[in-house]
Amino acid sequence: MSNTDKMVPVWEKYSLNIPEAAEYYGIGEKRLRQIANENVGADFILEIGSHIRFKRRLFEKYLDLSSTV
């Protein structure tokens, strides 16, 4: 099985790292880090060690309810 066969499309992933989220949502990486820091313990944040991931569906709900990002 080649490397391309194992790739999961970003819209099917459970969580996104900062670069993936930046590309997917069109929000800068710096701003995504700020959002994560402002929302420590939020349901849409997943911390794996020192790495931050955004739970895709929950973060989309957060964005839907936000008037500014």
ABEGO torsion letter per residue (X at the ends): XBAAAABBBAAABABBBAAAAAAAAGBBAAAAAAAAAAABGBAABBBBEABBBBBAAAAAAAAAABABX
